[in-house]
Amino acid sequence: MPPKPHRILLDRVSGYADEAAAYMRRRRASRRPFARLYYGGGRAEDHAADSVAGGELFVAAGRLIEVAGR
């Protein structure tokens, strides 16, 4: 007897959900803090937190958050 159509769809969706969950687990394990700057024209640069520019950006962002909270 062939499987019911809704079961095929359910199996496919379950497979996609499993893949998405695995992707998120891998991403969480390798995620590191960084600062991203956006420039005119759509260009963007990422700076790691342990780089000089990244450290300065994190300090500046922290100060902005303090000022905004007042």
C-alpha positions as CSV (number, residue, x, y, z in Angstrom):
1,M,0.0,0.0,0.0
2,P,1.5,3.4,-1.0
3,P,2.0,6.0,1.8
4,K,-0.6,8.6,2.3
5,P,0.3,12.0,0.6
6,H,0.3,13.9,3.9
7,R,2.8,11.5,5.3
8,I,5.3,12.2,2.5
9,L,4.9,15.9,3.1
10,L,5.3,15.5,6.9
11,D,8.5,13.5,6.4
12,R,9.9,16.1,4.0
13,V,9.1,19.0,6.4
14,S,10.6,17.0,9.4
15,G,13.8,16.4,7.4
16,Y,14.1,20.1,6.7
17,A,13.5,20.9,10.4
18,D,16.2,18.4,11.4
19,E,18.7,20.0,9.0
20,A,17.8,23.5,10.3
21,A,18.3,22.5,13.9
22,A,21.6,20.9,13.1
23,Y,22.7,24.0,11.3
24,M,21.8,26.2,14.3
25,R,23.7,23.9,16.7
26,R,26.8,24.1,14.5
27,R,26.5,27.9,14.2
28,R,26.1,28.3,18.0
29,A,29.2,26.3,18.7
30,S,31.4,28.4,16.4
31,R,29.8,31.8,16.9
32,R,32.2,34.5,18.1
33,P,31.4,38.2,18.9
34,F,32.2,40.6,16.1
35,A,31.4,44.1,15.0
36,R,30.1,44.8,11.5
37,L,30.3,48.2,9.9
38,Y,28.2,49.1,6.9
39,Y,29.4,51.7,4.4
40,G,27.6,53.6,1.6
41,G,27.2,51.5,-1.5
42,G,26.4,48.3,0.4
43,R,29.9,47.4,1.4
44,A,30.3,45.9,4.9
45,E,33.3,44.9,7.0
46,D,33.4,42.5,10.0
47,H,35.9,43.0,12.8
48,A,36.6,40.3,15.4
49,A,36.3,41.3,19.1
50,D,40.0,40.5,19.7
51,S,41.2,42.7,16.9
52,V,42.3,46.3,17.6
53,A,39.5,47.8,15.5
54,G,37.0,45.4,16.9
55,G,38.0,46.3,20.5
56,E,37.6,50.0,19.8
57,L,34.2,49.4,18.2
58,F,33.0,47.4,21.2
59,V,34.1,50.2,23.6
60,A,32.4,52.8,21.4
61,A,29.2,50.7,21.2
62,G,29.2,50.3,25.0
63,R,29.5,54.0,25.5
64,L,26.6,54.6,23.1
65,I,24.4,52.1,25.0
66,E,25.3,53.9,28.3
67,V,24.4,57.3,26.8
68,A,21.1,56.0,25.3
69,G,20.1,54.6,28.7
70,R,20.1,58.0,30.4
